Amino acid sequence: MDNVSRMPGVACDLYIAGHCLYEEDLNPGLHEQYLCAEVARIVAAYEELVSRADGFTLGNEQAFNVIHKLMDNLPPAGSLCSDYRPAGGCGGCRNCGADSGDASMEIIDCAHALSELCVLRLPMCEGVCKKFRFRTAAAVGDE
C-alpha cells in the first residue's frame, strides 16, 4: 500500500502547468511570493519614477515623456530572471500558460507569466485533492 499515489490534477480548474492556483484564487494578491519578480521590479521602478516626477512641476505630457525615456534605460523585462522564457512557450512540457489566448495586455511576455503572477512560484499540484474541482468548459477552451 505504500506505492499508492494521487491521480494527477490536470482536469482541475485550479491546475496550471503542474502548479496549483488554489491559494491565489482564494485570496488574490495576498501571497506576494507568487508575484513575478520582473513585474514587481518594473512596477517598482515605474512608481519610483512617477514619484520623482511628481516632485517637479511638470505637465502631464512632459512627465510622461521623462518617465518613458527613463524606463527605456531599465534592463528589459525578463533580463534579470533566470526562469524567463519568451512568450510562445519554453519548448518544454508545452502545458504552460503561454498560449492561453487571453488578449489582455501583459506586463511581461514570459511563458510562465499569468498576469502579475509567475506560475513557477505557485505551489506544486499534489494531484487530485480535497480542493479539486472539475475544469469548467470555459477553462478547457482556454488551453
Accessible surface in RSA format (square Angstrom, percent):
REM  Atomic radii and reference values for relative SASA: ProtOr
REM  Chains: A
REM  Algorithm: Lee & Richards
REM  Probe-radius: 1.40
REM  Slices: 20
REM RES _ NUM      All-atoms   Total-Side   Main-Chain    Non-polar    All polar
REM                ABS   REL    ABS   REL    ABS   REL    ABS   REL    ABS   REL
RES MET A   1   205.34 106.3 150.08  99.3  55.26 131.6 132.27 112.5  73.07  96.8
RES ASP A   2   147.43 103.3 113.85 113.3  33.57  79.4  37.56  88.4 109.86 109.6
RES ASN A   3   146.30 100.9 116.88 113.0  29.42  70.8  42.59 102.5 103.71 100.2
RES VAL A   4   112.99  74.4  83.58  75.7  29.41  70.9  89.23  77.5  23.76  64.4
RES SER A   5    97.73  82.6  70.13  93.6  27.60  63.6  45.73  97.4  51.99  72.8
RES ARG A   6   132.14  55.5 104.85  53.4  27.29  65.0  40.61  55.5  91.53  55.5
RES MET A   7   138.18  71.6 133.34  88.2   4.84  11.5  99.30  84.4  38.88  51.5
RES PRO A   8    89.86  65.5  75.68  69.0  14.18  51.5  82.86  68.4   7.00  43.5
RES GLY A   9     1.86   2.3   0.00   N/A   1.86   2.3   0.54   1.5   1.32   2.9
RES VAL A  10    80.99  53.3  72.07  65.2   8.92  21.5  72.07  62.6   8.92  24.2
RES ALA A  11    46.98  43.2  42.38  65.4   4.61  10.5  46.80  65.9   0.18   0.5
RES CYS A  12    10.36   7.8  10.36  11.6   0.00   0.0   2.36   6.0   8.00   8.6
RES ASP A  13    34.32  24.0  18.12  18.0  16.21  38.3   3.43   8.1  30.89  30.8
RES LEU A  14     6.18   3.4   5.94   4.2   0.24   0.6   6.18   4.3   0.00   0.0
RES TYR A  15    36.82  17.2  28.65  16.3   8.18  21.3  12.55   9.4  24.27  29.9
RES ILE A  16    26.03  14.8  22.95  17.1   3.08   7.4  26.03  18.7   0.00   0.0
RES ALA A  17    22.38  20.6   6.24   9.6  16.14  36.7   9.28  13.1  13.10  34.7
RES GLY A  18    18.26  22.5   0.00   N/A  18.26  22.5  17.36  47.6   0.91   2.0
RES HIS A  19    13.91   7.6  13.91   9.7   0.00   0.0   6.05   6.2   7.86   9.2
RES CYS A  20    23.20  17.5  22.13  24.7   1.06   2.5   6.33  16.0  16.87  18.2
RES LEU A  21    33.84  18.8  33.84  24.2   0.00   0.0  33.84  23.8   0.00   0.0
RES TYR A  22    58.37  27.3  58.35  33.2   0.03   0.1  26.93  20.2  31.44  38.8
RES GLU A  23    55.06  31.6  54.49  41.2   0.57   1.3  16.70  32.3  38.36  31.3
RES GLU A  24    19.93  11.4  18.93  14.3   1.00   2.4   9.24  17.9  10.69   8.7
RES ASP A  25    75.14  52.6  52.88  52.6  22.26  52.6  10.17  23.9  64.97  64.8
RES LEU A  26   100.54  56.0  77.62  55.5  22.92  57.6  82.24  57.8  18.31  49.3
RES ASN A  27    59.17  40.8  55.47  53.6   3.70   8.9   8.30  20.0  50.87  49.2
RES PRO A  28   107.60  78.4  83.20  75.8  24.40  88.7  83.59  69.0  24.02 149.3
RES GLY A  29    46.64  57.5   0.00   N/A  46.64  57.5  28.71  78.8  17.93  40.2
RES LEU A  30   113.70  63.3  91.46  65.4  22.24  55.9  97.78  68.7  15.91  42.8
RES HIS A  31    40.81  22.3  38.62  26.8   2.19   5.6  31.87  32.8   8.94  10.4
RES GLU A  32   130.13  74.7 121.09  91.6   9.04  21.5  34.83  67.4  95.30  77.8
RES GLN A  33   106.44  59.5  95.50  69.8  10.93  26.0  55.86 118.9  50.57  38.4
RES TYR A  34    15.38   7.2  15.38   8.7   0.00   0.0   5.67   4.3   9.70  12.0
RES LEU A  35    54.61  30.4  53.92  38.6   0.69   1.7  53.92  37.9   0.69   1.8
RES CYS A  36    10.94   8.3  10.75  12.0   0.19   0.5   0.30   0.8  10.64  11.5
RES ALA A  37    47.36  43.5  36.04  55.6  11.32  25.7  40.79  57.4   6.57  17.4
RES GLU A  38     4.62   2.7   4.41   3.3   0.22   0.5   0.74   1.4   3.88   3.2
RES VAL A  39     6.19   4.1   6.19   5.6   0.00   0.0   6.19   5.4   0.00   0.0
RES ALA A  40    46.17  42.5  35.17  54.3  11.00  25.0  43.06  60.6   3.12   8.3
RES ARG A  41    54.42  22.9  45.15  23.0   9.27  22.1  50.85  69.5   3.57   2.2
RES ILE A  42    27.50  15.6  27.50  20.5   0.00   0.0  27.50  19.8   0.00   0.0
RES VAL A  43    55.98  36.8  54.94  49.7   1.03   2.5  55.98  48.6   0.00   0.0
RES ALA A  44    57.86  53.2  50.20  77.5   7.66  17.4  53.23  75.0   4.63  12.3
RES ALA A  45    18.02  16.6  12.38  19.1   5.64  12.8  17.16  24.2   0.86   2.3
RES TYR A  46   105.54  49.3 105.54  60.1   0.00   0.0  65.88  49.5  39.67  48.9
RES GLU A  47   106.58  61.2 100.61  76.1   5.97  14.2  36.69  71.0  69.89  57.1
RES GLU A  48    93.86  53.9  86.75  65.6   7.11  16.9  34.77  67.3  59.08  48.2
RES LEU A  49    15.22   8.5  13.50   9.7   1.72   4.3  13.51   9.5   1.71   4.6
RES VAL A  50    46.17  30.4  46.17  41.8   0.00   0.0  46.17  40.1   0.00   0.0
RES SER A  51    74.71  63.1  60.85  81.2  13.86  31.9  28.04  59.7  46.67  65.4
RES ARG A  52   135.15  56.7 126.94  64.7   8.21  19.5  59.89  81.8  75.27  45.6
RES ALA A  53     9.65   8.9   2.91   4.5   6.74  15.3   6.80   9.6   2.85   7.6
RES ASP A  54   113.03  79.2  84.35  84.0  28.68  67.8  29.90  70.4  83.12  82.9
RES GLY A  55    68.15  84.0   0.00   N/A  68.15  84.0  36.11  99.1  32.04  71.8
RES PHE A  56   138.00  69.0 129.21  80.0   8.79  22.9 132.40  80.3   5.60  16.0
RES THR A  57   148.67 105.7 113.82 115.4  34.85  83.1  90.23 121.2  58.43  88.3
RES LEU A  58    66.13  36.8  41.61  29.8  24.52  61.6  42.79  30.0  23.35  62.8
RES GLY A  59    39.74  49.0   0.00   N/A  39.74  49.0  35.41  97.2   4.33   9.7
RES ASN A  60   142.78  98.5 129.11 124.8  13.66  32.9  35.82  86.2 106.95 103.4
RES GLU A  61   135.32  77.7 126.97  96.1   8.34  19.9  48.93  94.6  86.38  70.5
RES GLN A  62   105.10  58.8 102.38  74.8   2.72   6.5  36.23  77.1  68.87  52.2
RES ALA A  63    19.42  17.9  19.42  30.0   0.00   0.0  19.42  27.4   0.00   0.0
RES PHE A  64   130.62  65.3 126.75  78.5   3.87  10.1 129.97  78.8   0.65   1.9
RES ASN A  65    66.15  45.6  64.37  62.2   1.78   4.3  16.06  38.7  50.09  48.4
RES VAL A  66    63.63  41.9  61.92  56.1   1.71   4.1  63.52  55.2   0.11   0.3
RES ILE A  67    15.78   9.0  15.78  11.8   0.00   0.0  15.78  11.4   0.00   0.0
RES HIS A  68    98.69  53.9  95.97  66.7   2.72   6.9  62.21  64.1  36.48  42.4
RES LYS A  69   143.35  69.9 139.71  85.7   3.64   8.7  85.24  76.7  58.11  61.9
RES LEU A  70    72.32  40.3  68.90  49.3   3.42   8.6  68.90  48.4   3.42   9.2
RES MET A  71    45.51  23.6  35.93  23.8   9.58  22.8  36.06  30.7   9.45  12.5
RES ASP A  72   101.17  70.9  70.26  69.9  30.91  73.1  29.05  68.4  72.12  71.9
RES ASN A  73   119.94  82.7  87.48  84.5  32.45  78.1  31.49  75.8  88.45  85.5
RES LEU A  74    51.82  28.9  42.20  30.2   9.62  24.2  42.54  29.9   9.28  25.0
RES PRO A  75    57.50  41.9  47.83  43.6   9.66  35.1  54.37  44.9   3.13  19.4
RES PRO A  76    96.86  70.6  86.84  79.2  10.02  36.4  96.86  80.0   0.00   0.0
RES ALA A  77    37.34  34.3  19.50  30.1  17.84  40.6  19.50  27.5  17.84  47.3
RES GLY A  78     4.60   5.7   0.00   N/A   4.60   5.7   0.42   1.2   4.17   9.4
RES SER A  79    63.51  53.7  24.45  32.6  39.07  90.0  36.46  77.6  27.06  37.9
RES LEU A  80   112.07  62.4  76.41  54.7  35.66  89.7  83.10  58.4  28.97  78.0
RES CYS A  81    42.77  32.4  27.84  31.1  14.93  35.1   6.62  16.8  36.15  39.0
RES SER A  82   106.56  90.0  74.32  99.2  32.24  74.3  58.53 124.6  48.03  67.3
RES ASP A  83    66.97  46.9  65.93  65.6   1.04   2.5   3.49   8.2  63.48  63.3
RES TYR A  84    50.15  23.4  41.67  23.7   8.48  22.1  31.47  23.7  18.68  23.0
RES ARG A  85    90.50  38.0  90.50  46.1   0.00   0.0  15.30  20.9  75.20  45.6
RES PRO A  86    79.06  57.6  78.69  71.7   0.37   1.3  78.69  65.0   0.37   2.3
RES ALA A  87    61.76  56.8  39.36  60.7  22.40  51.0  39.67  55.9  22.09  58.5
RES GLY A  88    48.83  60.2   0.00   N/A  48.83  60.2  28.06  77.0  20.77  46.5
RES GLY A  89    21.68  26.7   0.00   N/A  21.68  26.7   5.69  15.6  15.98  35.8
RES CYS A  90    49.65  37.6  18.57  20.7  31.08  73.0   7.57  19.2  42.08  45.4
RES GLY A  91    49.85  61.5   0.00   N/A  49.85  61.5  21.06  57.8  28.79  64.5
RES GLY A  92    50.52  62.3   0.00   N/A  50.52  62.3  34.62  95.0  15.90  35.6
RES CYS A  93    94.80  71.7  56.76  63.3  38.04  89.4  49.99 126.6  44.81  48.3
RES ARG A  94   183.54  77.1 147.52  75.2  36.03  85.8  65.00  88.8 118.54  71.8
RES ASN A  95    60.74  41.9  54.69  52.9   6.05  14.6  17.45  42.0  43.29  41.8
RES CYS A  96    23.20  17.6   6.25   7.0  16.96  39.8   3.37   8.5  19.83  21.4
RES GLY A  97    14.97  18.5   0.00   N/A  14.97  18.5   8.05  22.1   6.91  15.5
RES ALA A  98    28.54  26.2   1.59   2.5  26.95  61.3   6.58   9.3  21.96  58.2
RES ASP A  99   108.31  75.9  88.43  88.0  19.88  47.0  40.70  95.8  67.61  67.4
RES SER A 100    44.13  37.3  33.26  44.4  10.88  25.1  23.55  50.1  20.59  28.8
RES GLY A 101    74.67  92.1   0.00   N/A  74.67  92.1  44.36 121.7  30.31  67.9
RES ASP A 102    91.90  64.4  62.07  61.8  29.83  70.5  26.04  61.3  65.86  65.7
RES ALA A 103   106.36  97.8  65.93 101.7  40.43  92.0  77.37 109.0  28.99  76.8
RES SER A 104    64.04  54.1  44.30  59.1  19.73  45.5  48.83 104.0  15.21  21.3
RES MET A 105   187.29  97.0 151.64 100.4  35.65  84.9 122.05 103.8  65.24  86.4
RES GLU A 106    67.94  39.0  48.17  36.4  19.78  47.1  37.84  73.2  30.10  24.6
RES ILE A 107    82.45  46.9  56.50  42.1  25.96  62.6  62.58  45.1  19.88  53.9
RES ILE A 108     5.61   3.2   1.53   1.1   4.08   9.8   4.37   3.1   1.24   3.4
RES ASP A 109    78.15  54.7  69.29  69.0   8.86  21.0  36.93  86.9  41.23  41.1
RES CYS A 110    17.40  13.2   9.58  10.7   7.82  18.4   0.50   1.3  16.90  18.2
RES ALA A 111     0.14   0.1   0.00   0.0   0.14   0.3   0.09   0.1   0.05   0.1
RES HIS A 112    19.33  10.6  19.14  13.3   0.19   0.5  12.60  13.0   6.73   7.8
RES ALA A 113    12.46  11.5   2.07   3.2  10.39  23.6   3.28   4.6   9.18  24.3
RES LEU A 114    52.36  29.2  50.28  36.0   2.08   5.2  52.20  36.7   0.16   0.4
RES SER A 115    55.76  47.1  48.83  65.2   6.92  16.0  34.00  72.4  21.76  30.5
RES GLU A 116    82.44  47.3  82.44  62.4   0.00   0.0  23.19  44.9  59.25  48.4
RES LEU A 117    14.05   7.8  14.05  10.0   0.00   0.0  14.05   9.9   0.00   0.0
RES CYS A 118    15.18  11.5  15.00  16.7   0.19   0.4   1.56   4.0  13.62  14.7
RES VAL A 119     0.84   0.6   0.84   0.8   0.00   0.0   0.84   0.7   0.00   0.0
RES LEU A 120    69.02  38.4  49.06  35.1  19.95  50.2  49.09  34.5  19.93  53.6
RES ARG A 121   110.91  46.6  90.73  46.3  20.18  48.1  27.27  37.3  83.64  50.7
RES LEU A 122     5.35   3.0   0.33   0.2   5.02  12.6   0.33   0.2   5.02  13.5
RES PRO A 123    52.64  38.4  40.60  37.0  12.04  43.8  52.50  43.3   0.14   0.9
RES MET A 124   126.63  65.6 114.90  76.0  11.73  27.9 103.74  88.2  22.89  30.3
RES CYS A 125    34.27  25.9  12.76  14.2  21.50  50.5   2.85   7.2  31.41  33.9
RES GLU A 126   129.17  74.2 104.85  79.3  24.32  57.9  45.05  87.1  84.12  68.7
RES GLY A 127     9.87  12.2   0.00   N/A   9.87  12.2   5.09  14.0   4.78  10.7
RES VAL A 128    59.43  39.1  51.46  46.6   7.97  19.2  51.46  44.7   7.97  21.6
RES CYS A 129    36.80  27.8  21.22  23.7  15.58  36.6  16.08  40.7  20.72  22.3
RES LYS A 130   201.35  98.2 156.76  96.2  44.60 106.2 112.06 100.9  89.29  95.1
RES LYS A 131    78.70  38.4  65.80  40.4  12.90  30.7  33.01  29.7  45.69  48.7
RES PHE A 132    44.80  22.4  22.93  14.2  21.86  56.9  24.07  14.6  20.73  59.3
RES ARG A 133   107.87  45.3 103.26  52.6   4.61  11.0  52.41  71.6  55.47  33.6
RES PHE A 134   158.22  79.2 146.25  90.6  11.97  31.1 146.25  88.7  11.97  34.3
RES ARG A 135    43.50  18.3  24.05  12.3  19.45  46.3  11.71  16.0  31.79  19.3
RES THR A 136    70.86  50.4  63.91  64.8   6.95  16.6  63.92  85.9   6.94  10.5
RES ALA A 137    93.19  85.7  69.54 107.3  23.65  53.8  76.50 107.7  16.68  44.2
RES ALA A 138    77.21  71.0  61.13  94.3  16.08  36.6  72.90 102.7   4.31  11.4
RES ALA A 139    21.38  19.7  17.80  27.5   3.58   8.1  19.76  27.8   1.61   4.3
RES VAL A 140    86.03  56.6  78.83  71.4   7.21  17.4  78.90  68.6   7.13  19.3
RES GLY A 141    65.03  80.2   0.00   N/A  65.03  80.2  37.11 101.8  27.93  62.6
RES ASP A 142    83.81  58.7  78.90  78.5   4.91  11.6  18.77  44.2  65.03  64.9
RES GLU A 143   135.61  77.9  78.84  59.6  56.77 135.2  55.94 108.2  79.67  65.1
END  Absolute sums over single chains surface
CHAIN  1 A     9788.3       7600.0       2188.3       5630.0       4158.3
END  Absolute sums over all chains
TOTAL          9788.3       7600.0       2188.3       5630.0       4158.3
